[in-house]
Amino acid sequence: MPRPAIPLLALVAAMTSLPTAAAAPDFAADWKRWHDQRVDRLKGPRSWLALVGIHWLAEGENRLDGLPGTFTLAKGTVTLAASAQDGYRLGTAAITQRALESDAGGKGDLVTLGEHRALTVIARGPKRAVRVWDADNPARKSFPGIEAFPPDPRWRVEARWEAYAAPKRVETPTVIGIPAEESAPGRAHFSFGGQDFTLEPTAEDDGLFFVFKDATSKKETYGAGRFLDAEGPKDGKVVLDFNRAVNPPCAYTAYATCPLPRPENVLPVRVEAGEKRPAGH
């Protein structure tokens, strides 16, 4: 049964009546370490900021702009054919003819090309693409950092975990229009400002992955929503630290295939925690 809509003004009134909580020194310092590590990862040579292309493949032989050799797609498998002089390598081995493992099973083959470029094959539903990084991409080198709300312990909430009898298969929409088939193991129920909310994550490794949107998404935070990782449930509880809500990769590059929030993960409240939208987005 759908949850009745909660008037936004009532939520704002409830939240503004709460005392403002300054972050304890340890809490703030721990958040800053996490935030600094997050920025460092985004500046890495194989980061989202280093992406320079995504090439969707047609069945058969494909020649891609800026890349030597050919990429042949046959029944979901991509084979790279090139000369030794082209410079493709997998680890220390030169590639002249090789079927490339895609990320369908987790981590695909990482092929390097020269000192600065690398590529991998991604699988999205029935489609395959070659994703390309260049460590010299100006977007990586000029990255100004990530603006975020000040860390606030109020936004680290303990949620009641409702495990499903069996994981539920869900379709998560994506920015490329191909839904991702995923597994939802249960729901997290939490309260804030005197109101009750529910979020449904998908399973990710040993943890939980939330894609959500809230009332700040119109202006302060990224319009398509944000991501939040959480550890798996313990003793029927899940900790949701919205201070660590992050922008999706598509906030930083046009070459990502980000998931979007499902309708049940759109919160009718301002989550004034976590990362803010990047400039220009």
PASEBA-1860 file (N, C-alpha, C; in nm, 3 decimals):
! residues 281
1> MPRPAIPL> 0.085/-0.119/0.000/0.000/0.000/0.000/0.089/0.124/0.000 ~ 0.067/0.221/-0.092/0.157/0.337/-0.100/0.156/0.417/0.029 ~ 0.271/0.470/0.064/0.281/0.552/0.183/0.221/0.689/0.153 ~ 0.133/0.742/0.238/0.074/0.873/0.210/0.181/0.981/0.205 ~ 0.158/1.077/0.116/0.255/1.186/0.103/0.258/1.269/0.229 ~ 0.376/1.313/0.266/0.393/1.395/0.387/0.412/1.539/0.344 ~ 0.330/1.632/0.387/0.346/1.772/0.346/0.487/1.821/0.376 ~ 0.551/1.880/0.277/0.690/1.924/0.294/0.702/2.030/0.401
9> LALVAAMT> 0.603/2.120/0.409/0.613/2.226/0.510/0.611/2.168/0.651 ~ 0.533/2.061/0.669/0.529/1.997/0.801/0.663/1.936/0.835 ~ 0.728/1.877/0.735/0.859/1.817/0.758/0.963/1.923/0.791 ~ 0.959/2.032/0.715/1.056/2.138/0.740/1.037/2.194/0.880 ~ 0.911/2.212/0.921/0.885/2.265/1.054/0.936/2.170/1.161 ~ 0.914/2.040/1.140/0.959/1.942/1.238/1.110/1.941/1.251 ~ 1.178/1.955/1.136/1.324/1.946/1.138/1.386/2.074/1.193 ~ 1.327/2.188/1.160/1.387/2.312/1.208/1.365/2.330/1.357
17> SLPTAAAA> 1.271/2.252/1.414/1.251/2.261/1.558/1.356/2.184/1.636 ~ 1.435/2.100/1.564/1.539/2.023/1.631/1.656/2.114/1.666 ~ 1.725/2.088/1.775/1.844/2.167/1.806/1.955/2.139/1.705 ~ 2.029/2.241/1.672/2.143/2.222/1.582/2.254/2.153/1.658 ~ 2.305/2.044/1.598/2.408/1.966/1.666/2.543/1.990/1.600 ~ 2.635/2.049/1.672/2.770/2.064/1.619/2.840/1.929/1.625 ~ 2.916/1.899/1.521/2.985/1.770/1.516/3.091/1.762/1.625 ~ 3.092/1.650/1.697/3.198/1.626/1.795/3.332/1.620/1.723
25> PDFAADWK> 3.441/1.659/1.788/3.571/1.662/1.720/3.608/1.530/1.654 ~ 3.587/1.418/1.725/3.622/1.288/1.667/3.535/1.257/1.546 ~ 3.407/1.288/1.554/3.315/1.262/1.443/3.356/1.344/1.322 ~ 3.383/1.473/1.344/3.422/1.561/1.234/3.555/1.519/1.173 ~ 3.650/1.481/1.256/3.781/1.440/1.206/3.771/1.311/1.126 ~ 3.690/1.217/1.173/3.671/1.091/1.102/3.605/1.116/0.967 ~ 3.506/1.205/0.965/3.441/1.239/0.839/3.540/1.305/0.742 ~ 3.623/1.394/0.794/3.719/1.463/0.706/3.818/1.365/0.645
33> RWHDQRVD> 3.863/1.266/0.723/3.953/1.165/0.667/3.885/1.089/0.554 ~ 3.760/1.052/0.578/3.685/0.982/0.474/3.667/1.071/0.351 ~ 3.631/1.196/0.373/3.609/1.290/0.262/3.737/1.312/0.182 ~ 3.849/1.330/0.249/3.976/1.350/0.180/4.013/1.227/0.096 ~ 3.987/1.108/0.148/4.015/0.985/0.072/3.925/0.977/-0.051 ~ 3.802/1.016/-0.034/3.707/1.018/-0.147/3.757/1.111/-0.257 ~ 3.804/1.230/-0.221/3.857/1.325/-0.320/3.981/1.266/-0.388 ~ 4.069/1.205/-0.309/4.191/1.147/-0.366/4.158/1.038/-0.468
41> RLKGPRSW> 4.056/0.955/-0.438/4.017/0.850/-0.533/3.966/0.910/-0.663 ~ 3.891/1.020/-0.653/3.840/1.084/-0.774/3.950/1.148/-0.858 ~ 4.062/1.173/-0.797/4.175/1.230/-0.870/4.267/1.123/-0.929 ~ 4.235/0.996/-0.908/4.322/0.887/-0.952/4.327/0.870/-1.103 ~ 4.429/0.804/-1.154/4.447/0.788/-1.300/4.344/0.696/-1.365 ~ 4.269/0.617/-1.285/4.163/0.532/-1.339/4.029/0.569/-1.275 ~ 4.013/0.697/-1.247/3.893/0.746/-1.180/3.789/0.789/-1.282 ~ 3.672/0.827/-1.231/3.567/0.880/-1.319/3.612/1.007/-1.389
49> LALVGIHW> 3.696/1.087/-1.322/3.744/1.211/-1.383/3.843/1.186/-1.496 ~ 3.900/1.066/-1.501/3.996/1.033/-1.606/3.928/0.973/-1.729 ~ 3.798/0.949/-1.723/3.729/0.892/-1.839/3.726/0.991/-1.955 ~ 3.752/0.940/-2.075/3.748/1.025/-2.194/3.657/0.969/-2.303 ~ 3.598/0.851/-2.280/3.511/0.798/-2.384/3.438/0.672/-2.342 ~ 3.324/0.651/-2.406/3.251/0.524/-2.395/3.197/0.494/-2.535 ~ 3.237/0.381/-2.590/3.205/0.346/-2.728/3.112/0.225/-2.728 ~ 2.985/0.245/-2.765/2.890/0.135/-2.772/2.914/0.057/-2.901
57> LAEGENRL> 2.918/-0.074/-2.889/2.957/-0.159/-3.001/2.836/-0.216/-3.073 ~ 2.848/-0.224/-3.204/2.750/-0.295/-3.286/2.798/-0.439/-3.307 ~ 2.706/-0.528/-3.334/2.744/-0.666/-3.361/2.836/-0.668/-3.483 ~ 2.944/-0.743/-3.472/3.042/-0.749/-3.580/3.165/-0.667/-3.549 ~ 3.236/-0.627/-3.650/3.364/-0.557/-3.635/3.342/-0.408/-3.613 ~ 3.414/-0.351/-3.515/3.403/-0.208/-3.484/3.542/-0.145/-3.483 ~ 3.553/-0.030/-3.548/3.674/0.053/-3.538/3.635/0.179/-3.461 ~ 3.712/0.209/-3.359/3.675/0.315/-3.267/3.767/0.435/-3.280
65> DGLPGTFT> 3.709/0.554/-3.274/3.786/0.678/-3.287/3.894/0.685/-3.180 ~ 4.016/0.709/-3.224/4.126/0.728/-3.132/4.189/0.601/-3.080 ~ 4.135/0.484/-3.119/4.190/0.357/-3.072/4.231/0.271/-3.191 ~ 4.353/0.220/-3.189/4.396/0.133/-3.299/4.330/-0.005/-3.290 ~ 4.339/-0.081/-3.400/4.288/-0.217/-3.400/4.137/-0.222/-3.419 ~ 4.082/-0.342/-3.403/3.939/-0.363/-3.419/3.882/-0.433/-3.294 ~ 3.756/-0.403/-3.267/3.684/-0.464/-3.156/3.562/-0.535/-3.215 ~ 3.565/-0.667/-3.212/3.458/-0.745/-3.272/3.365/-0.798/-3.165
73> LAKGTVTL> 3.236/-0.766/-3.179/3.134/-0.813/-3.087/3.060/-0.929/-3.151 ~ 3.060/-1.043/-3.083/2.991/-1.161/-3.132/2.921/-1.230/-3.015 ~ 2.788/-1.222/-3.012/2.708/-1.288/-2.909/2.753/-1.253/-2.767 ~ 2.778/-1.124/-2.745/2.812/-1.076/-2.612/2.959/-1.076/-2.578 ~ 3.042/-1.134/-2.663/3.187/-1.139/-2.638/3.258/-1.040/-2.728 ~ 3.350/-0.963/-2.669/3.427/-0.864/-2.743/3.570/-0.913/-2.759 ~ 3.617/-0.917/-2.884/3.754/-0.961/-2.913/3.832/-0.845/-2.973 ~ 3.947/-0.819/-2.914/4.036/-0.714/-2.964/4.141/-0.777/-3.054
81> AASAQDGY> 4.156/-0.720/-3.173/4.261/-0.761/-3.267/4.345/-0.639/-3.301 ~ 4.476/-0.649/-3.284/4.565/-0.536/-3.309/4.704/-0.588/-3.342 ~ 4.789/-0.500/-3.389/4.928/-0.539/-3.413/5.008/-0.516/-3.286 ~ 5.122/-0.581/-3.276/5.207/-0.564/-3.158/5.252/-0.418/-3.146 ~ 5.266/-0.352/-3.262/5.311/-0.212/-3.260/5.205/-0.116/-3.205 ~ 5.080/-0.161/-3.201/4.974/-0.073/-3.149/4.992/-0.047/-2.999 ~ 5.048/-0.143/-2.928/5.086/-0.119/-2.788/4.986/-0.160/-2.683 ~ 4.885/-0.241/-2.719/4.792/-0.288/-2.616/4.859/-0.393/-2.527
89> RLGTAAIT> 4.831/-0.383/-2.396/4.888/-0.481/-2.303/4.784/-0.516/-2.197 ~ 4.787/-0.641/-2.155/4.709/-0.688/-2.042/4.809/-0.735/-1.938 ~ 4.826/-0.657/-1.833/4.938/-0.682/-1.742/5.068/-0.653/-1.816 ~ 5.155/-0.751/-1.822/5.282/-0.734/-1.895/5.278/-0.795/-2.034 ~ 5.167/-0.861/-2.068/5.159/-0.933/-2.195/5.101/-0.844/-2.305 ~ 5.169/-0.844/-2.422/5.117/-0.770/-2.537/4.993/-0.841/-2.592 ~ 4.899/-0.763/-2.643/4.777/-0.818/-2.701/4.779/-0.799/-2.852 ~ 4.761/-0.908/-2.923/4.738/-0.901/-3.068/4.601/-0.958/-3.104
97> QRALESDA> 4.557/-1.058/-3.029/4.423/-1.116/-3.049/4.376/-1.173/-2.916 ~ 4.267/-1.118/-2.862/4.222/-1.167/-2.732/4.076/-1.132/-2.708 ~ 3.999/-1.229/-2.656/3.864/-1.202/-2.608/3.876/-1.136/-2.472 ~ 3.811/-1.022/-2.455/3.823/-0.943/-2.333/3.708/-0.973/-2.238 ~ 3.745/-0.996/-2.112/3.644/-1.020/-2.009/3.576/-0.888/-1.976 ~ 3.443/-0.885/-1.980/3.369/-0.764/-1.947/3.346/-0.757/-1.796 ~ 3.282/-0.649/-1.753/3.253/-0.634/-1.610/3.123/-0.704/-1.570 ~ 3.067/-0.786/-1.659/2.941/-0.855/-1.629/2.954/-0.943/-1.505
105> GGKGDLVT> 3.071/-1.001/-1.485/3.092/-1.088/-1.370/3.157/-1.018/-1.253 ~ 3.173/-0.888/-1.262/3.238/-0.812/-1.155/3.341/-0.717/-1.210 ~ 3.465/-0.764/-1.223/3.574/-0.679/-1.270/3.623/-0.730/-1.405 ~ 3.617/-0.644/-1.505/3.661/-0.682/-1.639/3.810/-0.666/-1.657 ~ 3.860/-0.715/-1.771/4.002/-0.699/-1.804/4.035/-0.550/-1.819 ~ 4.147/-0.509/-1.761/4.196/-0.372/-1.777/4.312/-0.375/-1.875 ~ 4.289/-0.320/-1.992/4.389/-0.317/-2.099/4.454/-0.180/-2.102 ~ 4.586/-0.174/-2.103/4.655/-0.046/-2.110/4.701/-0.020/-2.253
113> LGEHRALT> 4.714/0.108/-2.284/4.760/0.151/-2.417/4.854/0.268/-2.396 ~ 4.983/0.240/-2.401/5.081/0.343/-2.371/5.087/0.371/-2.222 ~ 5.144/0.485/-2.186/5.165/0.517/-2.045/5.043/0.574/-1.976 ~ 4.951/0.634/-2.053/4.845/0.711/-1.990/4.704/0.657/-2.013 ~ 4.685/0.577/-2.117/4.550/0.533/-2.150/4.523/0.390/-2.106 ~ 4.395/0.362/-2.080/4.352/0.227/-2.044/4.208/0.211/-2.088 ~ 4.165/0.086/-2.103/4.027/0.060/-2.144/3.978/-0.070/-2.084 ~ 3.846/-0.083/-2.080/3.782/-0.207/-2.037/3.651/-0.221/-2.111
121> VIARGPKR> 3.596/-0.341/-2.110/3.465/-0.367/-2.173/3.360/-0.370/-2.064 ~ 3.251/-0.293/-2.083/3.141/-0.295/-1.988/3.020/-0.360/-2.052 ~ 2.941/-0.429/-1.969/2.817/-0.494/-2.013/2.700/-0.427/-1.944 ~ 2.605/-0.379/-2.023/2.484/-0.319/-1.968/2.365/-0.383/-2.038 ~ 2.302/-0.476/-1.968/2.198/-0.554/-2.033/2.259/-0.629/-2.150 ~ 2.195/-0.625/-2.268/2.250/-0.694/-2.384/2.359/-0.615/-2.456 ~ 2.382/-0.491/-2.415/2.477/-0.405/-2.486/2.618/-0.415/-2.428 ~ 2.717/-0.391/-2.514/2.857/-0.389/-2.474/2.920/-0.259/-2.521
129> AVRVWDAD> 3.013/-0.208/-2.440/3.083/-0.084/-2.476/3.227/-0.092/-2.430 ~ 3.311/-0.013/-2.494/3.450/0.002/-2.452/3.461/0.136/-2.381 ~ 3.504/0.130/-2.257/3.521/0.251/-2.175/3.670/0.284/-2.172 ~ 3.703/0.414/-2.189/3.842/0.455/-2.205/3.879/0.562/-2.102 ~ 3.996/0.541/-2.038/4.054/0.640/-1.947/4.179/0.702/-2.009 ~ 4.205/0.824/-1.971/4.331/0.890/-2.004/4.375/0.969/-1.881 ~ 4.487/0.930/-1.823/4.535/0.995/-1.701/4.567/1.142/-1.723 ~ 4.583/1.183/-1.848/4.611/1.323/-1.878/4.484/1.404/-1.901
137> NPARKSFP> 4.369/1.348/-1.877/4.245/1.421/-1.899/4.243/1.550/-1.816 ~ 4.221/1.665/-1.879/4.222/1.792/-1.804/4.122/1.795/-1.689 ~ 4.007/1.727/-1.702/3.907/1.728/-1.596/3.963/1.671/-1.466 ~ 4.052/1.575/-1.479/4.114/1.515/-1.360/4.214/1.613/-1.297 ~ 4.292/1.676/-1.380/4.399/1.761/-1.328/4.347/1.894/-1.271 ~ 4.231/1.938/-1.318/4.178/2.066/-1.271/4.067/2.049/-1.168 ~ 4.048/1.929/-1.117/3.938/1.902/-1.025/3.951/1.986/-0.899 ~ 3.847/2.065/-0.865/3.859/2.157/-0.751/3.824/2.095/-0.616
145> GIEAFPPD> 3.779/1.972/-0.614/3.735/1.909/-0.489/3.583/1.898/-0.485 ~ 3.531/1.856/-0.370/3.387/1.833/-0.355/3.334/1.915/-0.239 ~ 3.237/1.999/-0.269/3.171/2.074/-0.162/3.070/1.983/-0.093 ~ 3.058/1.995/0.037/2.967/1.910/0.114/2.907/1.989/0.230 ~ 2.794/1.940/0.280/2.736/1.995/0.402/2.832/1.967/0.519 ~ 2.837/2.053/0.619/2.919/2.023/0.737/2.873/1.893/0.802 ~ 2.965/1.810/0.848/2.925/1.684/0.911/2.839/1.709/1.034 ~ 2.732/1.633/1.045/2.635/1.652/1.152/2.593/1.515/1.204
153> PRWRVEAR> 2.621/1.483/1.331/2.587/1.350/1.384/2.438/1.318/1.378 ~ 2.352/1.420/1.369/2.208/1.391/1.361/2.174/1.309/1.237 ~ 2.256/1.323/1.133/2.228/1.253/1.007/2.293/1.116/1.002 ~ 2.347/1.071/1.112/2.391/0.932/1.123/2.284/0.860/1.204 ~ 2.196/0.789/1.132/2.077/0.734/1.197/2.084/0.582/1.200 ~ 2.023/0.527/1.303/2.013/0.382/1.315/1.875/0.340/1.265 ~ 1.874/0.257/1.162/1.748/0.214/1.100/1.713/0.072/1.142 ~ 1.585/0.046/1.150/1.539/-0.092/1.174/1.539/-0.167/1.042
161> WEAYAAPK> 1.600/-0.283/1.042/1.612/-0.361/0.919/1.499/-0.463/0.909 ~ 1.428/-0.458/0.797/1.324/-0.555/0.766/1.375/-0.645/0.653 ~ 1.418/-0.764/0.688/1.469/-0.857/0.586/1.353/-0.924/0.515 ~ 1.364/-0.934/0.383/1.263/-1.008/0.308/1.284/-1.158/0.328 ~ 1.175/-1.234/0.314/1.186/-1.379/0.328/1.283/-1.436/0.225 ~ 1.285/-1.374/0.108/1.380/-1.408/0.003/1.414/-1.279/-0.070 ~ 1.539/-1.259/-0.115/1.573/-1.137/-0.187/1.479/-1.113/-0.305 ~ 1.442/-0.988/-0.323/1.347/-0.950/-0.428/1.423/-0.898/-0.550
169> RVETPTVI> 1.387/-0.947/-0.667/1.448/-0.896/-0.789/1.383/-0.763/-0.825 ~ 1.466/-0.662/-0.848/1.414/-0.529/-0.882/1.484/-0.479/-1.008 ~ 1.416/-0.390/-1.078/1.473/-0.323/-1.194/1.506/-0.180/-1.155 ~ 1.634/-0.146/-1.160/1.678/-0.011/-1.126/1.698/0.068/-1.255 ~ 1.630/0.183/-1.270/1.651/0.263/-1.392/1.792/0.320/-1.396 ~ 1.840/0.351/-1.515/1.974/0.407/-1.532/1.969/0.525/-1.629 ~ 2.076/0.603/-1.631/2.081/0.720/-1.718/2.087/0.683/-1.865 ~ 2.124/0.559/-1.897/2.132/0.519/-2.037/2.005/0.449/-2.084
177> GIPAEESA> 1.904/0.440/-1.996/1.777/0.384/-2.036/1.767/0.233/-2.032 ~ 1.873/0.165/-1.990/1.872/0.020/-1.978/1.862/-0.015/-1.830 ~ 1.750/-0.070/-1.784/1.738/-0.100/-1.641/1.836/-0.208/-1.599 ~ 1.884/-0.195/-1.476/1.975/-0.294/-1.419/1.895/-0.391/-1.333 ~ 1.913/-0.521/-1.357/1.848/-0.623/-1.276/1.930/-0.645/-1.150 ~ 1.869/-0.619/-1.034/1.943/-0.627/-0.908/1.862/-0.701/-0.803 ~ 1.924/-0.722/-0.688/1.862/-0.795/-0.580/1.845/-0.704/-0.459 ~ 1.721/-0.694/-0.409/1.692/-0.615/-0.289/1.667/-0.711/-0.174
185> PGRAHFSF> 1.754/-0.709/-0.070/1.740/-0.806/0.039/1.641/-0.766/0.147 ~ 1.598/-0.639/0.149/1.507/-0.595/0.254/1.489/-0.445/0.250 ~ 1.439/-0.387/0.361/1.415/-0.243/0.369/1.467/-0.189/0.501 ~ 1.510/-0.062/0.499/1.555/0.007/0.619/1.450/0.110/0.659 ~ 1.404/0.103/0.783/1.304/0.195/0.835/1.372/0.287/0.938 ~ 1.354/0.418/0.922/1.416/0.511/1.016/1.327/0.632/1.037 ~ 1.357/0.705/1.142/1.280/0.825/1.176/1.372/0.945/1.180 ~ 1.317/1.060/1.139/1.392/1.185/1.150/1.291/1.299/1.158
193> GGQDFTLE> 1.314/1.391/1.250/1.224/1.505/1.264/1.082/1.464/1.297 ~ 1.066/1.352/1.367/0.933/1.307/1.405/0.856/1.238/1.295 ~ 0.921/1.210/1.182/0.855/1.142/1.071/0.927/1.011/1.041 ~ 0.853/0.916/0.983/0.907/0.784/0.951/0.932/0.772/0.801 ~ 1.044/0.706/0.768/1.083/0.689/0.628/1.132/0.547/0.605 ~ 1.131/0.508/0.478/1.179/0.376/0.438/1.264/0.389/0.312 ~ 1.375/0.318/0.309/1.458/0.309/0.189/1.485/0.161/0.159 ~ 1.484/0.127/0.031/1.510/-0.011/-0.011/1.643/-0.016/-0.087
201> PTAEDDGL> 1.744/-0.079/-0.030/1.874/-0.088/-0.098/1.882/-0.211/-0.187 ~ 1.989/-0.220/-0.261/2.024/-0.343/-0.330/2.149/-0.400/-0.263 ~ 2.171/-0.528/-0.286/2.286/-0.595/-0.225/2.412/-0.560/-0.302 ~ 2.520/-0.533/-0.229/2.649/-0.504/-0.293/2.761/-0.564/-0.208 ~ 2.825/-0.668/-0.260/2.927/-0.741/-0.185/2.866/-0.784/-0.051 ~ 2.928/-0.746/0.061/2.875/-0.784/0.192/2.791/-0.673/0.253 ~ 2.766/-0.566/0.177/2.695/-0.451/0.231/2.568/-0.419/0.156 ~ 2.522/-0.295/0.176/2.399/-0.246/0.115/2.429/-0.119/0.037
209> FFVFKDAT> 2.358/-0.101/-0.074/2.379/0.013/-0.162/2.246/0.084/-0.184 ~ 2.241/0.211/-0.140/2.120/0.290/-0.153/2.138/0.396/-0.262 ~ 2.041/0.406/-0.351/2.034/0.516/-0.447/1.908/0.594/-0.410 ~ 1.925/0.719/-0.367/1.810/0.794/-0.317/1.812/0.938/-0.369 ~ 1.698/0.998/-0.355/1.681/1.139/-0.391/1.601/1.205/-0.281 ~ 1.621/1.336/-0.261/1.549/1.406/-0.155/1.518/1.547/-0.200 ~ 1.459/1.626/-0.111/1.412/1.758/-0.149/1.524/1.858/-0.174 ~ 1.650/1.823/-0.144/1.761/1.913/-0.178/1.808/1.892/-0.323
217> SKKETYGA> 1.759/1.785/-0.386/1.811/1.749/-0.519/1.778/1.853/-0.625 ~ 1.683/1.942/-0.597/1.647/2.042/-0.697/1.754/2.150/-0.712 ~ 1.821/2.181/-0.601/1.917/2.291/-0.607/2.052/2.258/-0.543 ~ 2.051/2.217/-0.415/2.178/2.203/-0.344/2.255/2.077/-0.382 ~ 2.184/1.967/-0.406/2.253/1.841/-0.436/2.221/1.796/-0.578 ~ 2.293/1.695/-0.622/2.282/1.653/-0.763/2.140/1.610/-0.797 ~ 2.090/1.660/-0.908/1.950/1.642/-0.943/1.905/1.499/-0.963 ~ 1.995/1.412/-1.007/1.958/1.273/-1.033/1.963/1.187/-0.909
225> GRFLDAEG> 2.004/1.244/-0.795/2.011/1.166/-0.672/2.153/1.142/-0.626 ~ 2.165/1.069/-0.515/2.297/1.040/-0.458/2.305/0.894/-0.415 ~ 2.427/0.850/-0.385/2.452/0.712/-0.343/2.489/0.710/-0.195 ~ 2.456/0.599/-0.130/2.496/0.580/0.009/2.526/0.432/0.032 ~ 2.646/0.403/0.079/2.684/0.266/0.116/2.662/0.246/0.265 ~ 2.624/0.125/0.301/2.607/0.091/0.443/2.653/-0.052/0.465 ~ 2.700/-0.078/0.586/2.735/-0.215/0.620/2.609/-0.299/0.630 ~ 2.625/-0.429/0.615/2.512/-0.519/0.626/2.447/-0.512/0.763
233> PKDGKVVL> 2.322/-0.555/0.774/2.250/-0.546/0.903/2.314/-0.629/1.013 ~ 2.310/-0.573/1.134/2.357/-0.643/1.255/2.251/-0.630/1.363 ~ 2.208/-0.742/1.417/2.107/-0.743/1.524/1.982/-0.667/1.482 ~ 1.945/-0.681/1.354/1.824/-0.617/1.305/1.834/-0.468/1.284 ~ 1.957/-0.414/1.281/1.977/-0.270/1.263/2.074/-0.243/1.147 ~ 2.056/-0.126/1.086/2.147/-0.078/0.982/2.178/0.068/1.011 ~ 2.305/0.105/1.005/2.344/0.245/1.027/2.349/0.315/0.892 ~ 2.273/0.424/0.881/2.272/0.507/0.761/2.338/0.641/0.795
241> DFNRAVNP> 2.458/0.661/0.745/2.528/0.786/0.772/2.518/0.875/0.648 ~ 2.416/0.959/0.645/2.392/1.044/0.530/2.501/1.149/0.511 ~ 2.585/1.169/0.612/2.702/1.256/0.593/2.794/1.201/0.485 ~ 2.782/1.071/0.456/2.867/1.007/0.356/2.792/0.976/0.227 ~ 2.681/1.047/0.207/2.611/1.037/0.079/2.695/1.104/-0.028 ~ 2.713/1.037/-0.142/2.805/1.087/-0.244/2.733/1.110/-0.376 ~ 2.791/1.196/-0.456/2.742/1.217/-0.592/2.768/1.092/-0.675 ~ 2.679/1.061/-0.768/2.704/0.949/-0.858/2.811/0.987/-0.960
249> PCAYTAYA> 2.874/0.889/-1.023/2.976/0.919/-1.124/2.928/1.013/-1.234 ~ 2.798/1.003/-1.271/2.751/1.087/-1.381/2.747/1.234/-1.344 ~ 2.773/1.268/-1.218/2.788/1.409/-1.181/2.923/1.463/-1.227 ~ 3.016/1.374/-1.262/3.152/1.415/-1.298/3.192/1.379/-1.441 ~ 3.116/1.293/-1.506/3.153/1.252/-1.641/3.029/1.214/-1.721 ~ 3.035/1.237/-1.850/2.927/1.195/-1.940/2.941/1.048/-1.980 ~ 3.047/0.982/-1.932/3.076/0.845/-1.976/3.044/0.741/-1.869 ~ 2.953/0.775/-1.778/2.909/0.681/-1.675/2.770/0.629/-1.711
257> TCPLPRPE> 2.729/0.521/-1.645/2.599/0.458/-1.673/2.520/0.445/-1.543 ~ 2.510/0.555/-1.469/2.461/0.554/-1.332/2.320/0.501/-1.315 ~ 2.297/0.428/-1.203/2.161/0.396/-1.165/2.089/0.520/-1.113 ~ 1.957/0.518/-1.122/1.873/0.627/-1.073/1.785/0.576/-0.959 ~ 1.737/0.666/-0.874/1.652/0.620/-0.762/1.521/0.560/-0.814 ~ 1.482/0.448/-0.754/1.348/0.397/-0.778/1.248/0.482/-0.700 ~ 1.120/0.484/-0.740/1.023/0.573/-0.677/1.016/0.560/-0.525 ~ 1.034/0.439/-0.474/1.025/0.420/-0.328/1.144/0.479/-0.253
265> NVLPVRVE> 1.247/0.522/-0.326/1.365/0.580/-0.262/1.376/0.731/-0.283 ~ 1.262/0.794/-0.308/1.257/0.941/-0.317/1.198/0.992/-0.185 ~ 1.281/1.061/-0.108/1.241/1.108/0.025/1.181/1.249/0.018 ~ 1.062/1.270/0.077/0.999/1.402/0.075/1.050/1.491/0.186 ~ 1.182/1.499/0.201/1.243/1.575/0.310/1.380/1.620/0.264 ~ 1.430/1.727/0.320/1.562/1.778/0.287/1.668/1.701/0.366 ~ 1.752/1.630/0.297/1.864/1.562/0.362/1.985/1.654/0.349 ~ 2.003/1.739/0.449/2.110/1.839/0.444/2.238/1.778/0.500
273> AGEKRPAG> 2.287/1.679/0.429/2.409/1.607/0.468/2.468/1.546/0.343 ~ 2.600/1.524/0.349/2.667/1.461/0.236/2.712/1.561/0.131 ~ 2.746/1.508/0.015/2.802/1.590/-0.092/2.697/1.678/-0.160 ~ 2.741/1.798/-0.196/2.658/1.890/-0.273/2.686/1.872/-0.422 ~ 2.603/1.931/-0.503/2.620/1.914/-0.648/2.745/1.987/-0.696 ~ 2.817/1.928/-0.791/2.935/1.996/-0.845/2.896/2.121/-0.922 ~ 2.986/2.215/-0.931/2.960/2.338/-1.007/2.929/2.302/-1.151 ~ 2.829/2.367/-1.207/2.791/2.341/-1.345/2.694/2.228/-1.363
281> H> 2.651/2.164/-1.254/2.556/2.054/-1.262/2.432/2.090/-1.179
END
